[in-house]
Amino acid sequence: LLVNTVHASIVFDCHRDVLEKALPLIKETLNDVAAELNDKFGIHLNVPVTVEISYGPTWGDTTKWKG
């Protein structure tokens, strides 16, 4: 569940039972954003879109995902 966006961060709420399946899907989807914007709307981004994922019960207690 996409919960919120804060500046350049997107917050998802995901049950820990599906976390291992959700993280790769989220990363793949976000990595494809630039291509989707270009294909669907003709918007070309002049900056690279990089995705870093951290997860945890709170923003103050996160672990960087190495997937």
Backbone as CSV, one residue per row, in Angstrom:
resi,resn,N_x,N_y,N_z,CA_x,CA_y,CA_z,C_x,C_y,C_z
1,LEU,0.850,-1.180,0.000,0.000,0.000,0.000,0.887,1.230,0.000
2,LEU,0.758,2.071,-1.007,1.481,3.329,-1.029,0.805,4.255,-0.032
3,VAL,1.556,4.701,0.961,0.985,5.469,2.061,1.205,6.965,1.892
4,ASN,2.429,7.354,1.503,2.757,8.765,1.497,3.986,9.007,0.628
5,THR,4.151,10.248,0.204,5.395,10.662,-0.428,5.930,11.843,0.368
6,VAL,7.234,11.853,0.587,7.880,12.939,1.314,9.131,13.315,0.538
7,HIS,9.109,14.480,-0.082,10.197,14.948,-0.941,10.483,13.872,-1.999
8,ALA,11.638,13.251,-1.973,11.978,12.245,-2.977,11.805,10.830,-2.445
9,SER,11.039,10.681,-1.374,10.818,9.354,-0.778,9.363,8.936,-0.952
10,ILE,9.182,7.649,-1.102,7.842,7.079,-1.177,7.720,6.065,-0.044
11,VAL,6.648,6.168,0.708,6.446,5.286,1.855,5.389,4.252,1.506
12,PHE,5.747,2.982,1.657,4.820,1.881,1.452,4.599,1.182,2.784
13,ASP,3.412,0.667,2.980,3.115,-0.175,4.133,2.950,-1.591,3.605
14,CYS,3.759,-2.503,4.121,3.785,-3.862,3.610,3.919,-4.837,4.776
15,HIS,3.084,-5.833,4.819,3.174,-6.839,5.877,4.458,-7.635,5.718
16,ARG,5.110,-7.940,6.812,6.410,-8.637,6.754,6.330,-10.002,6.079
17,ASP,5.146,-10.610,6.048,4.999,-11.926,5.405,5.198,-11.867,3.888
18,VAL,4.990,-10.710,3.289,5.145,-10.578,1.841,6.284,-9.637,1.454
19,LEU,7.060,-9.204,2.427,8.126,-8.236,2.196,9.135,-8.716,1.155
20,GLU,9.563,-9.964,1.228,10.563,-10.481,0.289,10.062,-10.481,-1.156
21,LYS,8.767,-10.622,-1.352,8.199,-10.570,-2.700,7.922,-9.130,-3.124
22,ALA,7.557,-8.286,-2.168,7.170,-6.911,-2.487,8.365,-6.037,-2.849
23,LEU,9.477,-6.179,-2.162,10.617,-5.295,-2.400,11.128,-5.346,-3.836
24,PRO,11.346,-6.533,-4.423,11.787,-6.547,-5.831,10.752,-5.948,-6.788
25,LEU,9.473,-6.156,-6.516,8.425,-5.589,-7.381,8.401,-4.070,-7.304
26,ILE,8.558,-3.550,-6.100,8.580,-2.098,-5.918,9.783,-1.506,-6.651
27,LYS,10.952,-2.121,-6.470,12.163,-1.602,-7.123,12.035,-1.658,-8.645
28,GLU,11.544,-2.760,-9.170,11.378,-2.899,-10.619,10.420,-1.842,-11.161
29,THR,9.319,-1.640,-10.456,8.325,-0.659,-10.890,8.908,0.748,-10.880
30,LEU,9.604,1.109,-9.814,10.156,2.453,-9.723,11.308,2.661,-10.709
31,ASN,12.080,1.620,-10.987,13.147,1.736,-11.980,12.591,1.976,-13.378
32,ASP,11.368,1.553,-13.645,10.747,1.710,-14.958,9.982,3.021,-15.122
33,VAL,9.967,3.861,-14.102,9.166,5.086,-14.147,9.571,5.989,-15.309
34,ALA,10.859,6.199,-15.510,11.303,7.106,-16.584,10.847,6.601,-17.947
35,ALA,11.006,5.302,-18.192,10.584,4.738,-19.479,9.066,4.825,-19.647
36,GLU,8.331,4.575,-18.593,6.855,4.655,-18.661,6.399,6.088,-18.941
37,LEU,7.010,7.059,-18.277,6.644,8.454,-18.534,6.906,8.825,-19.991
38,ASN,8.016,8.350,-20.516,8.353,8.645,-21.907,7.390,7.935,-22.859
39,ASP,7.155,6.654,-22.642,6.290,5.867,-23.532,4.843,6.329,-23.506
40,LYS,4.316,6.566,-22.331,2.880,6.864,-22.203,2.530,8.335,-22.393
41,PHE,3.460,9.227,-21.981,3.116,10.650,-21.988,4.086,11.520,-22.781
42,GLY,5.142,10.912,-23.338,6.114,11.688,-24.093,6.979,12.587,-23.222
43,ILE,7.056,12.276,-21.949,7.875,13.070,-21.020,9.243,12.413,-20.908
44,HIS,10.285,13.170,-21.278,11.644,12.652,-21.188,12.337,13.289,-19.986
45,LEU,12.813,12.466,-19.078,13.533,12.979,-17.915,15.001,13.145,-18.269
46,ASN,15.562,14.295,-17.949,16.962,14.573,-18.236,17.884,14.193,-17.085
47,VAL,17.334,13.596,-16.067,18.123,13.156,-14.919,17.890,11.664,-14.716
48,PRO,18.884,10.966,-14.202,18.677,9.532,-13.945,17.740,9.319,-12.759
49,VAL,16.975,8.268,-12.839,16.110,7.875,-11.722,16.782,6.690,-11.048
50,THR,17.219,6.893,-9.824,17.840,5.813,-9.065,16.934,5.433,-7.911
51,VAL,16.953,4.166,-7.571,16.071,3.662,-6.523,16.913,3.011,-5.432
52,GLU,16.742,3.486,-4.227,17.327,2.860,-3.051,16.187,2.514,-2.118
53,ILE,16.225,1.317,-1.565,15.131,0.876,-0.695,15.672,0.556,0.689
54,SER,15.008,1.116,1.672,15.252,0.769,3.069,13.923,0.317,3.650
55,TYR,13.974,-0.576,4.610,12.740,-1.074,5.204,12.911,-1.187,6.710
56,GLY,11.809,-1.118,7.404,11.834,-1.257,8.851,10.517,-0.816,9.450
57,PRO,10.371,-1.008,10.732,9.105,-0.666,11.389,8.865,0.840,11.486
58,THR,9.934,1.637,11.490,9.823,3.098,11.518,10.926,3.685,10.656
59,TRP,10.809,4.981,10.295,11.870,5.621,9.516,13.167,5.676,10.305
60,GLY,13.080,5.742,11.602,14.269,5.808,12.433,14.945,4.462,12.622
61,ASP,14.289,3.392,12.227,14.832,2.041,12.431,14.723,1.254,11.127
62,THR,15.519,1.675,10.130,15.459,1.005,8.830,16.775,0.332,8.492
63,THR,16.682,-0.629,7.591,17.833,-1.349,7.067,17.833,-1.188,5.558
64,LYS,19.011,-0.876,4.991,19.094,-0.741,3.547,18.957,-2.116,2.904
65,TRP,18.073,-2.206,1.913,17.858,-3.460,1.185,18.915,-3.580,0.108
66,LYS,19.542,-4.729,0.029,20.637,-4.933,-0.918,20.205,-5.717,-2.151
67,GLY,18.927,-5.748,-2.442,18.415,-6.516,-3.560,18.582,-5.879,-4.882
